[in-house]
Amino acid sequence: MTIPLITTKSEEIFAAAQKIMPGGVNSPVRAFKSVGGQPIVFDRVKGAYAWDVDGNQYIDYVGSWGPAICGHAHPDVINALKAALEKGTSFGAPCVLENILAEMVIDAVPSIEMVRFVNSGTEACLSVLRLMRAFTGRDKLIKFEGCYHGHGDMFLVKAGSGVATLGLPDSPGVPKAVTSTTLTAPYNDLEAVKQLFNENPGEIAGVILEPIVGNAGFIPPDAGFLEGLRVLTRENGALLVFDEVMTGFRIAYGGVQEKFGVTPDLTTLGKIIGGGLPVGAYGGRRDIMSMVAPAGPMYQAGTLSGNPLAMTAGIKTLELLQKPGTYEYLDKITKKLSNGLLQIAKETGHAACSGQISGMFGLFFTEGPVHNYEDAKKSDLAKFSRFHRGMLERGIYLAPSQFEAGFTSLAHTDEDIDKTLAAAREVMSSL
Ligand SMILES: *Cc1c(COP(=O)(O)O)cnc(C)c1O
């Protein structure tokens, strides 16, 4: 990798993009606003790597924000897609591929007895909230500060991800009436949740959370937090919903709920189950899911939902993940990366904390520990920006925000991790 990085074509394309698309992107975090500098325009991706339009190669720790867990453009996925493509891109009618992926999801995820496929994580979360309300006959919802559940109006309260990155307290265009039923608590704070239940007796439909946070940076649940939420929701006749759009099939094949042994009532999925194509899903207890139209009265629909290409990519991706040793391998290389980054930060005199579970990791430039979004916000954002830029110049593509988790894949090798750590040592030595 050349330093300084030559990105002439990226700059030209992004300059043109800014005139025709808001901020030059179709999803805010991609614009590099929080780290400064110009975003890199990708040309192609393969395995653990991405190439930009100027021909620079990067080791990619974003993985399309999670889906690329088998490595980008895995040949099995691509070949299956080519075969599926010949049969058409969308049916708008039942297809057997939906059954196959649904059965795989039901077998894998402890809480899911029935599932509905949609086209994005946002759509899954919007739908699951409607279902929580329909089933309980209650309107209020508890979410946690820094957790992101897509861009639905009622979730844009103390949301993480792009909203955190851009420093928007909220979003204009979201009516107060819509968010008046959204109650928030700090992550890992059971007492705060208990208090909300006490203050709103019989009014709370349920609690939704990222069971491991990825959208405020990587924040795992404290011991007993998920279990405590399970008890509190039961005691109050409310539903517990795990938003596993990011963590599903990443933390373990059956998600955080399998790994931690806490079973929610409902679960949302996305990212990995689409294998790189647009998919989301929500599912859970049969009695609750039976309320969804046309089985029941809660309306939710989608022109392209369950489309054969997305189902095919999802099926192939899950098949690859079922091979023995998958999650052990992800854990091993990611632990090496996370521990290595922390060690280097220590040796080069930077306050930092880092964590990882399976193929998901984070690094905060703060002493830590980070238990919630307030803790995460103590990070040195200017230092993170310089770190991000330095890594980019050395061919390491990290999420362009302190408030995003990183992802490894089955295609990342020991050698890739070594290269990444060598780059980190150079950059941290000069921060
Ligand atoms: C990415 C994400 C979403 C939103 O999914 P989209 O497909 O981007 O709409 C929702 N919840 C969580 C936890 C996510 O990580």
The ligand as an SDF file (V2000), in Angstrom:
LIG
                    3D

 15 15  0  0  0  0  0  0  0  0999 V2000
  -28.4250   -3.0700   10.5930 C   0  0  0  0  0  0  0  0  0  0  0  0
  -29.3720   -3.1440   11.7200 C   0  0  0  0  0  0  0  0  0  0  0  0
  -30.7410   -2.8340   11.5730 C   0  0  0  0  0  0  0  0  0  0  0  0
  -31.2890   -2.2640   10.2930 C   0  0  0  0  0  0  0  0  0  0  0  0
  -31.1720   -3.1340    9.2170 O   0  0  0  0  0  0  0  0  0  0  0  0
  -31.2380   -2.5270    7.7220 P   0  0  0  0  0  0  0  0  0  0  0  0
  -31.1760   -3.7490    6.8570 O   0  0  0  0  0  0  0  0  0  0  0  0
  -30.0520   -1.6300    7.5860 O   0  0  0  0  0  0  0  0  0  0  0  0
  -32.5080   -1.7950    7.5930 O   0  0  0  0  0  0  0  0  0  0  0  0
  -31.5830   -3.0360   12.6380 C   0  0  0  0  0  0  0  0  0  0  0  0
  -31.1290   -3.5020   13.8140 N   0  0  0  0  0  0  0  0  0  0  0  0
  -29.8230   -3.8130   13.9980 C   0  0  0  0  0  0  0  0  0  0  0  0
  -29.3840   -4.3550   15.3190 C   0  0  0  0  0  0  0  0  0  0  0  0
  -28.9080   -3.6190   12.9720 C   0  0  0  0  0  0  0  0  0  0  0  0
  -27.6180   -3.8830   13.1800 O   0  0  0  0  0  0  0  0  0  0  0  0
  1  2  1  0
  2  3  1  0
  2 14  2  0
  3  4  1  0
  3 10  2  0
  4  5  1  0
  5  6  1  0
  6  7  2  0
  6  8  1  0
  6  9  1  0
 10 11  1  0
 11 12  2  0
 12 13  1  0
 12 14  1  0
 14 15  1  0
M  END
$$$$
